[in-house]
Amino acid sequence: MPSATRDIYLGTDSGATTSKTGGVFANGEPVSLQLRQSSTNAQNGTAAVVAGWVEGAEGFLKDNGLTWDRVAAAGLALPGPYQVYGVLDKSSNLPECFIGWNFHADYSAAIAKAAGREIPLYVGNDGDFGGVGEAARVRGETKATVLLLAPGSGLGTAYMDANGLPLSGDHLAGMEGGHMPIPRHLLGHGLDEVPPFSCGCGRDWGCIEAYSTISGLPQFIEFFLAKYPDHELAASTDTPKNKGLSLRGRAQKGDPLALKIFDIQARALGIHVANLSMALDPGIVVIGGGLMDPDSTTPEFRERYLGGIRAAALPYLFRKQRAELKLVPATLGELSQSIGAALVALYSSKA
């Protein structure tokens, strides 16, 4: 529990390739907004991953002139789904040998050893915890509920209740809103009507993730290059993945193909906002992901992207939602999940 001497809450965000560490004080303010990250080293097994988490935590404390004595609790954000609380099931981004891994027990033991005492540890889905971090920034002193959509390699989705905590289901899969189907007939008409896209999850019903994130960009390129035969990418021998990753930079320079693809992605995300608003009725929608990164995109591009999301959502909302629903950009960037994990530790300890 927080006290005069134990007032720091650590948060670790473990992705498939990199892990990030953050923290908050007992009042919820971030200890630092400087990104601290290291390799997850999943290819070396679970022990190496845990060692990296501890190294990141100790490095974060040292960077900020803190010690384990100040730490009241810790949080860990890790992609699901889980078999039970703190035990990993099959993850699309981690090795098969990680299935059944009790990461809660292993990390709890590791931080207890590092600190010389038991430290409460709270774990959960990375998208959910990222939503907690962003919600804390936009709610202010209100009790508004918050929906987060963060398109990146996949579509992170989270819904935070009036207490700032994520909506969690019985099966501990996290809010996998990226694998809900999109009403594809609303995305385009005539020659621009996009075909069914495949999704890495294996579902064939048209996952929104394939139409709104990096994962679907190669399929967009393959479809639209027939209409842009003179485009530079038509003659490129680069990999489909690298072609897709080049679109963000091309869009900042006004490339018509790149802008067209991101316009459709914005429309897809806007329709998804309306879909989820029917079920969740949020007060605020936060849009995150790399397309909202001020270091990687221009103000003009971000305004166009957010405007496309808003324009696509509005016709399908109820009148009061159209008047009052706030759509805002995320502000924490890559820090959202580590800070969100720290906030979950804080909120849970207080509860």
DOGUFI-899654 format. One record per residue (C-alpha): residue in three letters; x, y, z. Coordinates in pm, whole numbers, plus 32768, in hexadecimal, padded with zeros to 4 digits. Each point is the difference from the previous one (the first is absolute). Layout:
BEGIN
AlaXYZ;...
end
This chain:
BEGIN
Met800080008000;Pro807881667FC2;Ser80B680A7811C;Ala80EF81228036;Thr811F7F267F89;Arg7F597F107F0C;Asp7F5880DF7F03;Ile807F7F837EAE;Tyr7F417F137F1D;Leu80C77F557EEE;Gly7F737F9A7EB0;Thr80937F167EFA;Asp7F7D7FDF7E9D;Ser807E7EC27F5D;Gly7FDA7FE57E8A;Ala80797EEE7F18;Thr814380BA7FAF;Thr802E811880FE;Ser7FA3803E816A;Lys7FC981578097;Thr80068072816A;Gly7F4A812480A2;Gly7F77806B814D;Val7F1680EA80B5;Phe7FF780A88154;Ala7EE47FC580F7;Asn7F44812B7F6E;Gly80037F5D7EA6;Glu80FF80EC7F66;Pro81097F567F26;Val81597FE2809C;Ser809580497EA9;Leu7F8F802C7E99;Gln814C7F857F78;Leu7FDB7EB67F47;Arg80D27EE68092;Gln7FFE7EC27F34;Ser80CC7EC77FC3;Ser7FE97EBF7F37;Thr7F027F02807F;Asn80E47EDE7F93;Ala7EDA7F127FDF;Gln80D27F227F1E;Asn80D77FAC8132;Gly7EE07F7B80D3;Thr7F2E80758123;Ala8120802480F7;Ala80AA80F87F18;Val7EBD80C67FDC;Val7FD4801A817A;Ala816D8065802D;Gly7FC881157F01;Trp7ECD807D80B9;Val80C380148146;Glu812480AA7F53;Gly7F1180FF7F6C;Ala7F6180448154;Glu814E802B80AC;Gly807E80DE7EE9;Phe7EC980D78013;Leu8028802B8178;Lys817080587FDA;Asp7FBC80F77EE5;Asn7F0D80B980E1;Gly80C77FF58143;Leu7F177F0280A4;Thr80287EB380B4;Trp7F2C7ECB8037;Asp7FAE8083815C;Arg7F1C81027F5E;Val7F3C7F007F33;Ala7EA47FB18087;Ala7F837F207EE4;Ala80407FA77E95;Gly7F387FBF7EC6;Leu804E7F327EC9;Ala7F5A80267EAD;Leu801E7EC97F26;Pro7F3B7F9E7EC8;Gly7EFC7EF2803A;Pro7F3F7F2A7FF4;Tyr80387F578152;Gln7FA17EA6807D;Val7FBD808A815C;Tyr806F814180A8;Gly817780257FCF;Val802A7EC77F29;Leu803C802B7E8C;Asp7F3A7F4A7EF4;Lys80607FEE7E92;Ser807981577F8F;Ser802D805F7E94;Asn813A80C68056;Leu80B87F1780F2;Pro809F7EA77FD5;Glu7F297EC88023;Cys80CD7F96812E;Phe7F70812980C2;Ile7EA67F5D8009;Gly7FAD7FB6816C;Trp810B80E98088;Asn7FA78088815A;Phe809C81527FC4;His7F5780978131;Ala80AA7F0B80EA;Asp8154801D7F56;Tyr8006817B7FF6;Ser7F79801A8163;Ala811E7F25807A;Ala80FD80C57F37;Ile7F9D81578082;Ala7FE77F7B8163;Lys81677F887FE0;Ala8072814D7F6F;Ala7F4B80CC810B;Gly80437F1A8126;Arg7E8C7FED8052;Glu7EB17FA37F66;Ile7F6C81057F16;Pro7E957FE37F86;Leu7FF27FC37E88;Tyr7ED180407F20;Val7FFC7F7C7E9C;Gly7F1F80267ED3;Asn7FD8802D7E8B;Asp80E781057F68;Gly7EEC80AC7F3B;Asp7F29801C8139;Phe811B809680CA;Gly805A80F37EEA;Gly7E9A80788011;Val8021803F8175;Gly812D80DF7FC1;Glu7F5880CB7EF0;Ala7EB5801980BD;Ala80AE8099812C;Arg808181167F1D;Val7EB5805E7F5E;Arg7F027FD08118;Gly8086810F80E3;Glu7F2380148134;Thr7ED37F687F4F;Lys7F797E9D800F;Ala7FE07FE27E86;Thr80207EA67F6A;Val810F7FE17EF7;Leu802B7F2B7EC8;Leu81617FD97F77;Leu804F7F927E9C;Ala81747FE87FB3;Pro80517F827EA2;Gly81667F897FDE;Ser80737EA97F8D;Gly7EAB7F938084;Leu7ED880BC8093;Gly801A803C8176;Thr7EA98034809B;Ala7F98804D8164;Tyr7ED6808C80BD;Met802E80A88152;Asp7EE2801F80F8;Ala7FB0812680E5;Asn81137F8C80EE;Gly8109800B7EF0;Leu802E7E867FF3;Pro7FD67F287EC9;Leu7ED17F2D7FB6;Ser80777E99802A;Gly7F467EC97F97;Asp7FEA7EA78098;His80F37F627F0A;Leu812180F48033;Ala8035803B7E8E;Gly7FF9817A801B;Met7F1B80D57F2B;Glu805D7F737EAB;Gly7F3380FE7F41;Gly80EF7FE67EDA;His7F6C7EAE7FA8;Met7E9980727FE6;Pro7F8080027E97;Ile7FE681477F3F;Pro7ECA80457F27;Arg80D880007EC9;His7EEF80867F1A;Leu8024815080B0;Leu8172802A7FAF;Gly7FF080497E8C;His7F2C7FF47EC8;Gly80367F967E9A;Leu816E7FDD7FA3;Asp806B8062815F;Glu7F3B7EEF80AF;Val810D7F4480BE;Pro7FFE7E837FF6;Pro80027F14812B;Phe8152801580B1;Ser809D7EE480C2;Cys805F802E816F;Gly81177F5F80C7;Cys7F057F7D80FE;Gly7F787F0D7EFA;Arg7E9A80847FFA;Asp7F6680337EAA;Trp7EE580F08058;Gly80BF81427FB5;Cys80B1806B813F;Ile800F817A802B;Glu81737FD78056;Ala80507FA17E99;Tyr7F5F81427F80;Ser808B80F680FF;Thr81647F9B805D;Ile815B7FB87F79;Ser7FA57E917FD9;Gly7F13804F7EE2;Leu80D780F97F40;Pro809E7EFF7F12;Gln7EA27F8C7F9F;Phe7F9181667FC1;Ile813380397F26;Glu7FC27EC37F36;Phe7E9880697FC3;Phe803D816C7FA7;Leu813E7FE27F2F;Ala7F2B7F877EDE;Lys7F68815E8001;Tyr815680A78027;Pro80D67F417F02;Asp80FF81197FE6;His8036801A8177;Glu81627FC8807F;Leu7F8E7ED780D1;Ala7F847F4C7EC7;Ala81687FD07F8E;Ser80947FCE8159;Thr80A27EB28054;Asp7FEF80448176;Thr7F3D7F1580E4;Pro7E888037802A;Lys803D8054816F;Asn80FF810F7FB2;Lys7F20808D7EF0;Gly7EED801E8102;Leu80E480A08100;Ser806A81067F00;Leu7E9B80857FDD;Arg800480D98138;Gly812D80C37F83;Arg7F6F80187EA2;Ala7EB980888089;Gln80B7811E80AD;Lys807D806A7EA5;Gly7EA57FF77F66;Asp801D7EB37F48;Pro7EA07FC57F73;Leu80087E858026;Ala80748012816A;Leu7EFF810B8056;Lys7EEA7F367F5F;Ile80597ECC80CC;Phe801080C38147;Asp7EB780AC7FAD;Ile7F5B7EAA7FE6;Gln80A97F8F8141;Ala7F77813680AE;Arg7EA57FB57F7B;Ala80197E99807B;Leu806980758159;Gly7EE781008009;Ile7EFC7EF77FB3;His809A7F2F8115;Val7FE2812780F0;Ala7E8D80117FB1;Asn7FDC7E878026;Leu80A37FFD8157;Ser7F428137806A;Met7EBC7F437FD0;Ala80797EFB80FA;Leu80CF80CD80F5;Asp7F8081687FE6;Pro814F80A2805E;Gly8025816E805A;Ile8158801F7F5F;Val80A87F437EE3;Val817D800A7FF6;Ile80B47FB17EBA;Gly81667F88802C;Gly80FF7F4B7F2D;Gly811D806A7F20;Leu7F2780D37F18;Met7FC480ED8125;Asp8173801C8057;Pro806B816F7FE6;Asp81667F927FB9;Ser7F977F307ED3;Thr7ED580B47F6A;Thr7FAC81677FA6;Pro7EEA80C980A8;Glu7F4D80087EB0;Phe80087E867FDF;Arg7F877FC78166;Glu7EE580FA7FCF;Arg7F997F527EBE;Tyr800E7EA880A3;Leu7F3980648137;Gly7F0C80BF7F26;Gly7FC67EC97F2D;Ile7FBB7F318138;Arg7F0E81038086;Ala7F48802A7EB3;Ala7FD27E897FDC;Ala7F7D7FD28163;Leu7F0F81238022;Pro7EE67F8A7F19;Tyr7FD67EC080C8;Leu7FF88098815E;Phe7ED0806A80C8;Arg7FB981768005;Lys808680378161;Gln813A7F397FAE;Arg803980D27EC9;Ala7FEA813B80D2;Glu80CD7F94812D;Leu80EC7EDF7FAC;Lys816980798007;Leu80FC7F717F08;Val816580588062;Pro81637F907FAE;Ala80CE7F3280F2;Thr811780BA80B4;Leu80DC7EF980A4;Gly80787F4D7EC7;Glu80D97ED2804F;Leu7FEB804D8173;Ser7E8B7FBC801B;Gln80127E90805C;Ser811A801480FF;Ile7F63812E80AA;Gly7EAC7F577FE9;Ala808F7ECA80AB;Ala808980DC8117;Leu7EAC80AB8025;Val7F4E7EB08018;Ala80EE7FA5811B;Leu7FB0814C80A8;Tyr7E867FE87FD6;Ser7FF77E918067;Ser80D4803E8136;Lys7F1C8119806E;Ala7ECD7F2A7FC3;
end
